[in-house]
């Protein structure tokens, strides 16, 4: 991680900077214009992060008051494990900080929080074209071999 950085959960005052990162993440995955997330979805997501009763969490890396990256994760039940499973749903860093350890630090933060919650597994998905991120993922996790199918309803 770059020097003088802090890794921490989001707080309500982070919204404006978090939203810039969130918008960048969504743009990366083509969720813009007519396919953009509706504002109420973003508002609901943000509110979930701040609600201690929710299983959704957000951690950021900050340096000198500037957010450099975010990770979102949630816990859910599984049919194959007794403890909750941790799904790392979103990971995004400012483009200029990539390759400096921000993403790796965010993944490690999820690992630590999942272990503290009793989870035995952290997993995530990425698009097959996200080769830059996969270079990191190949160093910090193993490919499961599973293929994802989905049906929009």
C-alpha positions as CSV (number, residue, x, y, z in Angstrom):
1,X,0.0,0.0,0.0
2,X,1.3,3.5,-0.7
3,X,3.0,5.2,2.3
4,X,0.9,7.2,4.7
5,X,-2.3,5.4,3.8
6,X,-5.1,4.4,6.2
7,X,-7.4,1.5,5.6
8,X,-10.8,1.9,7.4
9,X,-14.6,1.4,7.2
10,X,-16.5,4.1,5.4
11,X,-18.2,6.8,7.5
12,X,-21.1,9.1,6.5
13,X,-18.7,12.0,5.7
14,X,-17.1,9.8,3.0
15,X,-20.1,9.9,0.7
16,X,-19.0,12.5,-1.9
17,X,-15.6,10.8,-2.4
18,X,-17.0,7.3,-2.2
19,X,-19.6,8.3,-4.8
20,X,-16.8,9.4,-7.2
21,X,-15.1,6.0,-6.8
22,X,-18.4,4.2,-7.1
23,X,-19.2,6.1,-10.3
24,X,-15.8,5.1,-11.7
25,X,-16.4,1.5,-10.8
26,X,-19.7,1.5,-12.5
27,X,-18.4,3.2,-15.6
28,X,-15.6,0.6,-15.8
29,X,-18.3,-2.1,-16.1
30,X,-20.4,-0.1,-18.6
31,X,-23.1,1.0,-16.2
32,X,-23.6,4.5,-17.6
33,X,-26.2,6.4,-19.5
34,X,-29.3,4.2,-20.0
35,X,-27.7,1.3,-18.1
36,X,-26.6,3.4,-15.1
37,X,-27.8,2.3,-11.7
38,X,-30.7,4.4,-10.6
39,X,-29.9,7.0,-7.9
40,X,-32.1,5.2,-5.4
41,X,-30.0,2.1,-5.7
42,X,-26.9,4.0,-5.0
43,X,-28.6,5.7,-2.0
44,X,-29.8,2.3,-0.7
45,X,-26.4,0.8,-1.1
46,X,-24.7,3.6,0.8
47,X,-27.3,3.4,3.6
48,X,-26.7,-0.3,3.9
49,X,-23.0,0.3,4.6
50,X,-23.8,2.6,7.5
51,X,-26.5,0.3,9.0
52,X,-24.9,-2.0,11.6
53,X,-27.8,-4.5,11.1
54,X,-26.9,-5.0,7.5
55,X,-24.5,-7.8,6.3
56,X,-23.0,-5.4,3.7
57,X,-19.7,-3.5,4.4
58,X,-17.5,-1.0,2.8
59,X,-13.8,-0.3,3.5
60,X,-11.7,2.4,1.9
61,X,-8.1,3.4,1.6
62,X,-7.4,7.0,2.4
63,X,-4.3,9.2,2.1
64,X,-4.2,12.9,3.2
65,X,-8.0,13.0,3.3
66,X,-8.4,11.5,-0.2
67,X,-10.0,8.2,-0.9
68,X,-7.9,6.0,-3.2
69,X,-10.0,2.9,-3.4
70,X,-13.0,1.0,-2.1
71,X,-14.1,-2.6,-1.4
72,X,-17.6,-3.8,-0.7
73,X,-18.3,-7.2,0.8
74,X,-21.2,-9.0,2.4
75,X,-21.8,-12.2,4.4
76,X,-24.3,-14.8,3.5
77,X,-25.3,-18.4,4.4
78,X,-24.1,-21.4,2.4
79,X,-25.3,-25.0,2.0
80,X,-21.7,-26.3,2.2
81,X,-20.3,-24.3,5.2
82,X,-21.7,-23.7,8.7
83,X,-20.1,-20.3,9.1
84,X,-21.1,-17.3,6.9
85,X,-19.4,-17.0,3.5
86,X,-17.9,-13.7,2.5
87,X,-18.6,-12.4,-1.0
88,X,-16.3,-9.6,-2.1
89,X,-18.7,-7.8,-4.4
90,X,-16.9,-4.6,-5.6
91,X,-13.2,-3.6,-5.7
92,X,-12.0,-0.3,-7.3
93,X,-9.0,1.9,-7.0
94,X,-8.1,5.2,-8.6
95,X,-6.4,4.5,-11.8
96,X,-3.2,6.4,-10.8
97,X,-2.8,4.2,-7.7
98,X,-3.0,0.9,-9.5
99,X,0.0,-1.3,-9.0
100,X,0.9,0.4,-5.7
101,X,-0.8,-2.2,-3.4
102,X,-4.1,-0.4,-2.8
103,X,-6.2,-3.3,-4.3
104,X,-4.1,-5.9,-2.5
105,X,-4.6,-4.1,0.8
106,X,-8.3,-3.9,0.3
107,X,-8.5,-7.6,-0.5
108,X,-6.4,-8.3,2.6
109,X,-8.8,-6.2,4.7
110,X,-11.7,-8.3,3.5
111,X,-9.8,-11.5,4.4
112,X,-9.2,-10.2,7.9
113,X,-12.8,-9.1,8.5
114,X,-14.1,-12.4,7.1
115,X,-11.8,-14.4,9.4
116,X,-12.8,-12.3,12.4
117,X,-16.5,-13.1,11.5
118,X,-15.7,-16.9,11.4
119,X,-15.9,-17.2,7.6
120,X,-13.9,-20.0,6.0
121,X,-14.1,-18.6,2.5
122,X,-14.0,-15.3,0.6
123,X,-14.9,-15.3,-3.1
124,X,-15.5,-12.9,-5.9
125,X,-16.2,-12.6,-9.6
126,X,-14.6,-10.4,-12.2
127,X,-15.2,-10.0,-15.9
128,X,-13.1,-12.2,-18.2
129,X,-11.6,-9.1,-19.9
130,X,-10.4,-7.6,-16.6
131,X,-6.8,-8.8,-17.1
132,X,-5.1,-6.1,-15.0
133,X,-7.1,-7.1,-11.9
134,X,-6.7,-10.8,-12.6
135,X,-2.9,-10.5,-12.4
136,X,-3.4,-9.4,-8.8
137,X,-6.2,-11.9,-8.1
138,X,-4.0,-14.8,-9.4
139,X,-1.5,-13.8,-6.6
140,X,-3.9,-13.6,-3.7
141,X,-6.5,-16.3,-4.4
142,X,-7.1,-19.3,-6.6
143,X,-9.6,-19.7,-9.5
144,X,-12.5,-21.9,-8.5
145,X,-13.1,-23.3,-11.9
146,X,-16.8,-22.4,-11.7
147,X,-18.5,-20.5,-14.5
148,X,-21.3,-18.0,-13.7
149,X,-24.7,-18.2,-15.3
150,X,-27.4,-15.6,-14.8
151,X,-30.8,-14.7,-16.1
152,X,-32.2,-11.2,-15.8
153,X,-35.8,-11.3,-14.7
